[in-house]
Amino acid sequence: MEVKREQLDDFRVRQLQSRDLLRGEMSDEDLQRYVEQAVMTTTVEKAVAWARGNSIYPLTFGLACCAIEMMSIVAARLDIARFGFEVFRASPRQADLIILSGRVSTKMAPVVRRIYDQMLEPRWAISMGACCSSMGVFNNYALVPSDKFMPIDVHVPGCPPRPEALAHGILRLRSKVQGNAPEGWRERYDAIGTEELLPGATDTESAAISVLRPGDTAGA
Amino acid sequence: MPDATGLELIAQELRDADAASVLDTVFQRGRAVLIVDAGRVHGVLATLQEKGYGFLASLHGVDYYPDEPRLGVLYELLDMDTVDRITVKARVHTDSPRIASVCDLWPGANHPEREVYDMFGVIFEGHADLRRILMPEDFEGFPQRRDYPIGGEPVLFTFNEETNYGKWQ
């Protein structure tokens, strides 16, 4: 009976290589090749941003009807735990993200601002729905848009936004945190400078609805 | 509901006690309404409570702008035994919007009266703790009055819709 040596498959090769590596018996060329395959170089900032973007915990904080849509993104159908937005933390000290889900009244605004201030850096905020961004159908004396009192990173439009829209906003926030923020439509279509200003406004900065820029926590 | 005759009997009884108390009666769509002088509303409500209308189902305000006296305070009473309902309406002038509190008759009137004060500025005399309940403590004005500006933020893309093409096609 003829004895034949079978070709070693790829997995077996790697297994043997690892064994040699651990024993310190790997030859120099092999070791060089192994390290080149196994190790990836990057900067600390990029690595940290990658980790941060994949482990953002939202705060358990519902304001109005948008909160009903917000609740469903942790349920089985959308399940944002897939992206590392794991659990809704009950304490602002443990949360990285506040989702303003609903209208903010003038009486509620100081409370929201205080909760936001209690969150630890780095922290992000999503303004969900029309009321929170532009006061929507409740554009009257009782409400205040969220940009007026805290910096917002992502606005999710809708009345209310579908849970898919919020999940999309969360993924946009993830790309922003990881350093590759998606372009806005003005950048994409080369439309900088076409912002519509209110009558009498001279400069964009003061006339824009947003008075605090994302990341700017001054005025707390 | 008392029927139209029953409403008149109640009104007559109240007028016998105090001739100037009931200004008018309205019976419309099965609802019995007593329109009462604002200064005598406490006595009328106390009498009605003794007669069996023991449950204050609602206490709310209305602004009848531009009619004067503008501000209305409405009391919805319910007789729990006969399931009769009656509405008591009183009107106060904006110059001196004062009316007696009914917290001593119904302690549950505490919060509705604060709400009417918050929204319409009606001062309930005899209320133990009359301060704002919905709006912030430092809020100025009474927002549910119809001459109160609605406020809010200017909406982009709509400020020139009066003059620009595309307006109200």
Interface residues (C-beta under 8 A of the other chain):
Chain A: T106 K107 S134 M135 N139 N140 Y141 A142 L143 P145 E196 L198 P199 I209
Chain B: L134 M135 P136 F139 P143 Y148 P149 I150 G151 G152 E153 P154 V155 L156 F157 F159 N160
